[in-house]
Amino acid sequence: MKNTARVLRENNSDILAAWEKEVTSEVPAARMATTVSLYDHLPNIINDIADIMDRYIDMGSLLVDAGYNGILENSQNHGRHRAKTANYTVEQVILEYIIFHRCLSNYLKLKQGYNEEVSDLLKYVIETSILKSVGSFSRSIQEMQEMLVGTIAHDIRNPLAAAQLSLEMIKQDKEGKWVGKMRDAAERSVRKAISLVEGLMNGITVQAGQGMMLNFEEKNLIHDIKWVFEEAKEVYGSEIKLSCPDEVIIGVFDGAAVRRLLENLIGNAIKYGSNLHPITITVKDLRDRMSIEIHNYGNPISKEKQEHIFEFLGRENIDDGTINSWGMGLTLAQIVAEAHGGSVDLKSDEESGTTFTTILLKKFNSPGKRRTLLASETEDH
């Protein structure tokens, strides 16, 4: 099989080009992907197959071959990547591999590198790759669903707890001094919980590459920012300051989603910051966009953690004795920002503290409902 291995290595790019032509013709989701995103881990799989063929003795030796284990790992990663790419289904993932098998076989036949032994090996490897990739794809979709629903469900508890606390304070307020304020707080918290329930229902129907359903409308986002600020001051014991020179910043936003973004970032600042210094929120109007900076002092986030802090799938939980995990809140913050054409950037060091800067474009969207994407097609993998 050494001749076949040589053919695969020398013609890796040609095989992939032939596969790309066929797959973009037969797989709808593939037509929307860039070449880099489409190839994903397939070049590695071709090289691993070539390595196996160099060492191949029989099927027994295959099962303990390092290259074979590499193929299984790359297939799992491929499935996870496809789960983060919009519009893929299990059927389309399988079809990609079927076309891959067909292209490999046809090319090897053309180059006189194909025989019955090669056929049996390719069939076994590709079929196992399909099982691993589809299993990983399905688990990733389920993981997205569970994390989105779980995060929203967790967020629902906060306003309900705040509403309950307000009602209990009304009961204890015999003189009625705080009834009006506590009633308003309870109503505000219940309205927030109701809006989150809609997000919970939408999270049940997650598909590949999709996140939350957002509802964009033209509005003054300052109202939502001040709403979060006032609620945070009531809920948390830490000092929080807001710097917002402009009273009006008009654009097409999902106000509820931006509120959740800010709540998560403020919550992280409270949880991991120093209570000796205030949390500061700074809002700036930047013509066609706006920025929201949330800053806290305290232990800085290491460079290693900064590189992975916004990741969703493929991320291991962090546990160093002080921070178990940054959770999915930061991932959701990044998803919301990107849905507004922006981003969430992080700077953290011991001297200046930690700052999350959110950029939102004012006119990136038109009014209406649409789902967010979980990953960019240009994302490294």
C-alpha positions in Angstrom: 0.0 0.0 0.0 3.0 2.3 0.0 2.3 3.4 -3.5 -1.2 4.3 -2.5 0.1 6.3 0.5 2.5 8.2 -1.8 -0.4 9.1 -4.2 -2.5 10.4 -1.4 0.3 12.6 0.0 1.3 14.0 -3.3 -2.2 14.7 -4.4 -3.9 15.8 -1.2 -4.9 19.3 -2.6 -6.1 17.8 -5.9 -8.3 15.3 -4.1 -9.7 18.0 -1.9 -10.4 20.3 -4.9 -12.3 17.4 -6.6 -14.2 16.8 -3.3 -15.0 20.5 -2.9 -16.5 20.6 -6.4 -18.8 17.7 -5.8 -19.7 18.6 -2.2 -20.7 22.1 -3.1 -23.0 20.7 -5.8 -24.7 18.1 -3.6 -24.6 19.5 0.0 -26.6 22.7 0.4 -24.8 23.9 3.6 -21.4 23.5 1.9 -22.2 26.1 -0.7 -22.3 28.8 2.0 -18.9 27.9 3.5 -15.5 29.3 2.7 -12.9 26.8 1.4 -10.9 26.9 4.6 -14.0 26.3 6.7 -15.2 23.6 4.3 -12.0 21.6 4.3 -11.7 21.7 8.1 -9.9 18.5 9.3 -10.1 16.6 6.0 -6.5 17.3 4.9 -5.3 15.8 8.2 -7.5 12.7 7.6 -6.0 12.1 4.1 -2.5 12.3 5.6 -3.5 10.0 8.4 -4.9 7.5 5.9 -1.6 7.6 4.0 0.4 7.0 7.2 -1.8 4.0 8.0 -1.2 2.6 4.6 2.6 2.9 5.1 2.4 0.7 8.2 -0.6 -1.5 7.4 -0.3 -5.2 8.0 -3.9 -6.3 8.6 -7.1 -5.1 10.2 -5.9 -6.1 13.6 -2.9 -3.8 13.3 -5.2 -0.9 12.2 -7.1 -0.8 15.5 -3.9 0.1 17.5 -2.4 2.4 14.9 -1.8 5.9 16.1 -2.8 7.3 12.7 -6.2 5.5 12.9 -6.8 7.1 16.3 -5.8 10.4 14.8 -8.5 9.9 12.1 -11.1 9.2 14.8 -10.1 12.4 16.7 -10.2 14.5 13.5 -13.6 13.1 12.6 -14.9 14.0 16.0 -13.5 17.5 15.7 -15.0 17.7 12.2 -18.5 16.9 13.6 -18.2 19.5 16.3 -17.1 22.1 13.7 -20.1 21.3 11.5 -22.4 21.7 14.6 -21.1 25.3 14.8 -21.6 25.9 11.1 -25.1 27.1 10.0 -27.5 24.9 8.1 -25.8 21.6 8.5 -27.8 18.5 9.3 -26.8 14.9 10.2 -27.7 13.8 6.6 -25.5 16.5 5.1 -22.5 15.5 7.4 -22.9 11.9 6.3 -23.2 12.9 2.6 -19.9 14.8 2.9 -18.2 11.7 4.0 -19.8 9.6 1.3 -18.6 12.0 -1.3 -15.2 12.0 0.3 -15.0 8.2 0.1 -16.1 8.4 -3.6 -13.5 11.0 -4.5 -10.7 9.1 -2.8 -11.6 5.9 -4.5 -12.0 7.5 -8.0 -8.7 9.3 -7.7 -6.8 6.2 -6.6 -8.3 4.2 -9.4 -7.1 6.9 -11.8 -3.6 6.8 -10.4 -3.5 2.9 -10.3 -3.4 3.0 -6.5 -6.6 1.1 -5.9 -7.1 -2.6 -5.2 -9.4 -4.8 -3.0 -7.2 -4.4 0.1 -7.2 -0.6 -0.3 -11.0 -0.7 -0.9 -11.6 -2.6 2.3 -9.4 -0.3 4.3 -11.0 2.9 3.0 -14.5 1.5 3.6 -13.7 0.6 7.2 -12.0 3.9 8.0 -14.6 6.1 6.3 -17.6 4.3 7.9 -15.9 4.6 11.4 -15.3 8.3 10.7 -18.9 8.8 9.8 -20.0 7.2 13.1 -17.5 9.4 15.1 -18.4 12.6 13.2 -22.1 12.2 13.4 -22.0 11.2 17.1 -19.9 14.3 17.8 -22.3 16.5 15.7 -25.4 15.2 17.5 -23.8 15.6 21.0 -22.7 19.1 20.1 -26.2 20.2 19.1 -27.6 18.7 22.3 -24.9 20.5 24.3 -25.7 23.8 22.6 -29.4 23.2 23.4 -28.8 22.3 27.0 -26.4 25.2 27.6 -28.6 27.8 26.0 -31.7 26.5 27.8 -29.8 26.1 31.1 -28.3 29.6 30.9 -31.7 31.2 30.2 -33.3 29.1 33.0 -30.6 30.3 35.4 -31.2 33.9 34.3 -34.9 33.5 35.0 -34.3 32.7 38.6 -32.6 36.0 39.3 -35.6 38.3 38.4 -38.1 35.9 40.1 -35.9 36.0 43.2 -35.8 39.8 43.1 -39.6 40.0 42.6 -40.1 37.7 45.6 -37.7 39.8 47.7 -39.7 43.0 46.8 -43.0 41.4 47.7 -41.6 40.2 51.1 -40.3 43.8 51.8 -43.8 45.1 51.0 -45.3 42.8 53.6 -42.8 44.0 56.2 -43.2 47.7 55.4 -46.0 48.4 57.9 -45.8 52.2 57.3 -46.0 51.9 53.5 -42.8 54.0 52.9 -41.4 51.6 50.3 -44.5 50.0 48.8 -44.4 52.0 45.6 -40.7 51.5 44.9 -40.9 47.8 45.8 -44.0 47.3 43.6 -42.2 48.9 40.7 -39.2 46.7 41.2 -41.4 43.5 41.4 -43.2 44.4 38.2 -39.9 45.1 36.4 -38.5 41.8 37.5 -41.6 39.8 36.5 -41.6 41.5 33.0 -38.0 40.5 32.6 -38.7 36.9 33.6 -41.6 36.7 31.1 -39.3 38.0 28.3 -36.7 35.3 29.2 -39.3 32.6 29.1 -39.8 33.4 25.4 -36.0 33.0 24.9 -36.3 29.6 26.8 -38.9 28.4 24.3 -36.8 29.5 21.4 -33.7 27.7 22.8 -35.5 24.4 22.6 -35.3 24.4 18.8 -31.6 25.0 18.2 -30.1 23.8 15.0 -26.5 23.6 13.7 -24.7 26.9 14.0 -27.6 28.7 15.6 -28.0 30.4 18.9 -30.6 32.6 20.4 -33.6 34.2 18.6 -33.2 38.0 18.7 -35.9 40.6 18.1 -34.4 43.8 16.6 -36.2 47.1 16.7 -35.2 50.8 16.4 -34.9 52.2 19.9 -32.9 54.3 22.3 -30.5 51.8 24.0 -29.7 54.2 26.8 -33.0 53.2 28.4 -31.9 49.6 28.6 -28.5 50.4 29.9 -29.8 52.5 32.7 -32.4 49.8 33.4 -29.6 47.3 34.0 -27.6 49.8 36.0 -30.4 50.6 38.4 -31.3 46.9 38.9 -27.6 46.0 39.5 -27.4 48.7 42.2 -30.4 47.2 43.9 -29.3 43.6 43.6 -25.6 43.8 44.4 -23.9 45.2 47.5 -20.9 46.4 45.5 -20.5 50.0 44.4 -21.4 50.5 40.7 -20.9 53.7 38.7 -22.3 54.7 35.3 -20.7 57.2 33.0 -23.1 57.9 30.1 -22.7 61.4 28.6 -25.4 61.0 26.0 -29.1 60.5 26.9 -30.0 59.2 23.5 -28.3 56.5 21.3 -30.7 55.4 18.6 -30.1 52.3 16.6 -31.6 48.9 15.7 -31.0 46.7 18.7 -32.4 43.8 20.6 -32.8 45.6 23.9 -33.5 42.4 25.9 -30.4 40.7 24.5 -28.2 43.6 25.2 -29.5 43.8 28.8 -28.6 40.1 29.3 -25.1 40.8 27.8 -24.6 43.6 30.3 -26.0 41.6 33.2 -23.5 38.8 32.5 -20.6 41.2 32.3 -21.6 43.1 35.4 -22.2 39.8 37.2 -18.7 38.6 36.3 -17.2 41.9 37.4 -19.0 41.6 40.8 -18.1 37.9 41.2 -14.4 38.1 40.3 -13.6 41.7 41.1 -12.3 43.4 44.2 -15.1 44.8 46.5 -12.6 47.6 47.6 -13.1 49.4 44.3 -16.3 50.3 42.3 -17.4 48.6 39.1 -17.5 51.2 36.4 -19.8 51.2 33.3 -18.7 53.7 30.5 -20.9 54.2 27.5 -19.7 56.1 24.4 -21.5 57.2 21.2 -19.1 56.5 18.3 -21.2 57.7 15.3 -22.2 54.5 13.5 -21.5 52.4 16.6 -21.4 52.5 20.3 -19.2 51.1 23.0 -19.9 49.9 26.5 -16.9 49.3 28.8 -17.3 47.4 32.1 -14.2 47.6 34.4 -13.3 46.1 37.7 -10.1 45.8 39.8 -9.1 42.5 41.3 -7.1 39.4 40.3 -6.3 39.7 36.5 -7.4 37.1 34.0 -4.3 35.2 32.8 -3.3 35.4 29.1 -4.0 31.7 28.7 -7.6 32.1 30.0 -8.1 35.2 27.9 -7.5 33.2 24.7 -10.3 30.8 25.4 -12.7 32.8 27.6 -15.4 33.4 24.9 -15.2 29.9 23.4 -18.3 27.6 23.4 -17.8 24.1 22.0 -14.5 22.4 22.5 -13.7 24.4 25.7 -12.8 22.6 28.9 -14.1 24.1 32.2 -11.5 26.1 34.1 -10.8 25.0 37.6 -7.8 26.5 39.5 -9.4 26.6 42.9 -10.7 30.1 42.6 -12.7 30.1 39.3 -14.5 26.9 38.4 -15.7 28.2 35.1 -16.6 31.4 33.3 -19.7 29.6 32.2 -21.6 30.3 29.1 -22.5 33.9 29.9 -19.5 35.3 28.2 -20.1 33.2 25.1 -23.7 34.6 25.0 -22.3 38.1 25.4 -20.0 37.6 22.4 -22.9 36.0 20.3 -25.1 39.0 21.1 -22.4 41.5 20.2 -21.6 39.7 16.9 -25.3 39.6 16.1 -25.2 43.4 16.2 -22.1 43.5 13.9 -19.7 44.1 16.9 -17.6 42.2 19.4 -16.6 41.9 23.0 -12.9 42.5 23.7 -11.0 41.8 26.9 -8.0 43.5 28.5 -6.8 42.4 31.9 -3.7 43.0 33.9 -2.7 43.5 37.5 -2.1 47.2 37.2 -5.1 48.4 35.3 -7.7 45.7 36.2 -10.1 44.0 33.9 -12.1 45.7 31.1 -14.7 44.1 28.8 -15.4 46.4 25.9 -18.6 45.7 23.9 -19.0 47.3 20.4 -22.4 47.4 18.8 -23.2 48.8 15.4 -26.3 51.0 15.3 -27.6 50.0 11.8 -26.1 46.5 11.3 -29.6 44.9 11.4 -33.0 45.8 10.1 -36.0 45.5 12.4 -37.4 41.9 12.8 -36.6 38.5 14.4 -33.7 36.4 13.5 -31.4 33.8 15.1 -27.8 34.4 15.9 -24.9 32.4 14.7 -22.6 30.5 17.0 -19.4 30.8 15.0 -17.8 32.7 12.1 -16.9 30.8 9.0 -13.4 32.2 9.2 -12.9 30.9 12.8 -9.7 29.0 13.3 -10.0 25.3 14.1 
